[in-house]
Amino acid sequence: FLKYLPIGCMDSDITDERLVDLVQKTIEDLKSDPSGTLALINAGESPYVDSTNPNLYVFVFDTNVTLLGNGVNPQTVGTHYSGKPDAVGNMFRDDLTELALKEGKGWISYVYSNPESLILYKKKSYIELCTGTDEVRYIVGAGRYLNCSEIQEEP
């Protein structure tokens, strides 16, 4: 039935560079204080959630596709997402884990709902793999909804 539902777009000022910067800042912090960093992320603290635009936030998975950190939706922390699709059936969390393990970093696109509007949007995230001082491998990501112009450019 989803082929009959429109996919929304959301114009915003979040750039790809801001996503990469947020991921890299989070990685620096995870490398020095993993548990403290995850606690701050899950408390929705800046810089892990942008104070002026809550659509810019960080998320953290382990390599088993379990969510360890989410700046805006901490009640989902601890959820194992392997095999759980997005709204159109893509296993994007499995895909981002595979990408991180194979390439170390990269971009992934998927369909996601905005909790404030319940509309489906195309979204892209930058993810990167790192290892904390606790020897845990973390997949750190930040995403943004695609702007309307970007969606219109797609084939």
Backbone torsions as a table, in degrees:
resi	resn	phi	psi	omega
1	PHE	NA	-19.2	-175.6
2	LEU	-65.7	-19.8	179.6
3	LYS	-66.5	-14.2	178.8
4	TYR	-95.8	-8.9	179.0
5	LEU	-92.5	135.3	178.5
6	PRO	-73.8	149.2	172.8
7	ILE	-97.6	124.2	-176.8
8	GLY	-80.9	170.5	173.6
9	CYS	-133.8	158.0	-174.5
10	MET	-142.5	108.8	178.3
11	ASP	-73.8	130.3	178.5
12	SER	-150.3	171.5	-178.9
13	ASP	-97.9	10.3	178.9
14	ILE	-74.8	123.0	-178.5
15	THR	-103.1	162.9	175.6
16	ASP	-59.5	-37.8	-179.7
17	GLU	-62.5	-37.8	178.3
18	ARG	-65.9	-36.3	177.3
19	LEU	-63.7	-47.6	-179.5
20	VAL	-61.7	-44.4	179.9
21	ASP	-60.7	-42.7	-179.9
22	LEU	-64.8	-43.0	178.1
23	VAL	-61.9	-45.6	-177.0
24	GLN	-68.3	-36.3	174.8
25	LYS	-62.5	-43.6	179.9
26	THR	-64.0	-40.6	178.2
27	ILE	-61.4	-44.8	176.9
28	GLU	-54.5	-45.3	-177.3
29	ASP	-70.0	-38.9	177.7
30	LEU	-64.9	-33.8	-179.9
31	LYS	-68.1	-26.5	-178.4
32	SER	-101.6	-31.3	-177.2
33	ASP	-151.5	77.8	-175.9
34	PRO	-58.1	-51.2	-174.9
35	SER	-67.6	-40.0	178.1
36	GLY	-65.3	-40.2	179.5
37	THR	-64.9	-45.7	179.1
38	LEU	-62.7	-37.3	178.0
39	ALA	-64.2	-41.7	178.6
40	LEU	-67.3	-39.8	177.3
41	ILE	-59.7	-49.6	-175.5
42	ASN	-71.5	-15.1	174.3
43	ALA	-88.4	-2.7	178.6
44	GLY	73.6	27.1	-177.3
45	GLU	-79.2	150.2	171.8
46	SER	-73.1	141.5	12.2
47	PRO	-92.0	6.0	-173.8
48	TYR	-75.4	-19.3	168.1
49	VAL	-129.8	126.6	-179.4
50	ASP	-65.9	130.7	-175.5
51	SER	-70.1	-21.0	179.3
52	THR	-103.9	-17.0	-179.5
53	ASN	-142.1	96.0	-177.3
54	PRO	-66.2	-6.3	173.5
55	ASN	-75.1	-9.6	176.5
56	LEU	-105.1	105.1	-178.3
57	TYR	-150.6	165.4	-178.8
58	VAL	-104.7	152.6	171.6
59	PHE	-134.2	154.6	-177.2
60	VAL	-137.4	129.0	174.4
61	PHE	-115.2	157.8	165.3
62	ASP	-92.2	178.1	-176.0
63	THR	-77.4	-1.0	173.5
64	ASN	-99.3	11.1	177.3
65	VAL	68.5	31.8	173.2
66	THR	-99.6	131.5	-179.2
67	LEU	-75.8	123.5	-179.5
68	LEU	-105.9	-24.8	-178.3
69	GLY	-150.1	137.5	175.8
70	ASN	-150.4	116.3	-174.9
71	GLY	-66.3	-23.9	-177.7
72	VAL	-120.0	-8.4	-177.1
73	ASN	-139.0	61.8	-173.3
74	PRO	-65.2	-18.8	179.0
75	GLN	-67.6	-13.4	177.7
76	THR	-89.4	-7.7	179.8
77	VAL	-61.8	136.2	-177.3
78	GLY	95.8	-9.3	179.4
79	THR	-76.1	133.7	176.0
80	HIS	-91.3	116.0	-172.3
81	TYR	-101.3	2.6	179.8
82	SER	-60.7	130.5	179.5
83	GLY	80.9	3.6	179.2
84	LYS	-101.4	117.9	-173.9
85	PRO	-82.5	166.4	168.6
86	ASP	-78.4	-173.1	-173.5
87	ALA	-65.7	-16.7	179.7
88	VAL	-112.6	12.6	173.1
89	GLY	96.9	0.7	179.2
90	ASN	-81.8	134.0	178.1
91	MET	-86.9	62.8	-170.3
92	PHE	-65.6	-29.1	178.9
93	ARG	-70.5	-39.1	173.4
94	ASP	-63.9	-40.7	-179.2
95	ASP	-65.2	-41.2	-179.3
96	LEU	-69.6	-32.2	176.2
97	THR	-66.6	-45.5	178.4
98	GLU	-61.8	-42.5	178.3
99	LEU	-60.8	-45.6	-179.8
100	ALA	-62.4	-42.7	-177.7
101	LEU	-70.9	-32.9	-178.8
102	LYS	-85.4	-42.9	-171.6
103	GLU	-108.2	-18.5	-178.1
104	GLY	89.3	-28.4	179.2
105	LYS	-168.2	165.9	177.1
106	GLY	160.0	-172.5	-177.2
107	TRP	-114.2	145.1	177.5
108	ILE	-140.0	141.7	178.9
109	SER	-115.1	149.5	-178.3
110	TYR	-164.2	176.9	176.6
111	VAL	-108.3	134.3	-175.0
112	TYR	-144.4	150.8	177.0
113	SER	-93.5	149.5	173.2
114	ASN	-93.5	119.0	-176.5
115	PRO	-57.1	-24.4	-179.3
116	GLU	-77.1	-26.8	-174.3
117	SER	-119.5	-18.4	-176.5
118	LEU	61.7	19.8	175.4
119	ILE	-94.8	146.8	176.8
120	LEU	-82.8	136.1	-179.6
121	TYR	-132.2	151.3	168.8
122	LYS	-79.2	137.5	-176.7
123	LYS	-138.6	152.4	173.5
124	LYS	-133.3	146.9	-179.2
125	SER	-132.6	147.1	170.6
126	TYR	-98.8	132.5	179.7
127	ILE	-130.2	152.5	179.1
128	GLU	-150.2	142.2	179.7
129	LEU	-92.2	138.8	174.7
130	CYS	-147.1	167.8	175.7
131	THR	-121.2	128.1	178.8
132	GLY	-81.2	172.5	176.9
133	THR	-64.9	-14.6	176.3
134	ASP	-86.3	5.4	179.6
135	GLU	70.0	9.5	175.8
136	VAL	-84.4	137.5	174.8
137	ARG	-90.1	124.4	-177.9
138	TYR	-112.6	142.8	171.5
139	ILE	-108.3	112.3	-175.8
140	VAL	-104.0	133.7	-179.8
141	GLY	-143.1	159.9	171.8
142	ALA	-147.6	142.3	-176.0
143	GLY	-133.0	171.4	176.1
144	ARG	-145.3	149.2	173.8
145	TYR	-72.5	142.1	179.1
146	LEU	-71.3	140.9	175.8
147	ASN	-71.1	156.3	-178.5
148	CYS	-56.9	-39.3	-179.9
149	SER	-64.5	-34.9	179.6
150	GLU	-68.3	-38.5	179.6
151	ILE	-68.7	-38.5	179.7
152	GLN	-67.3	-24.9	179.9
153	GLU	-79.5	-17.5	-177.5
154	GLU	-69.3	148.2	-179.6
155	PRO	-69.1	NA	NA
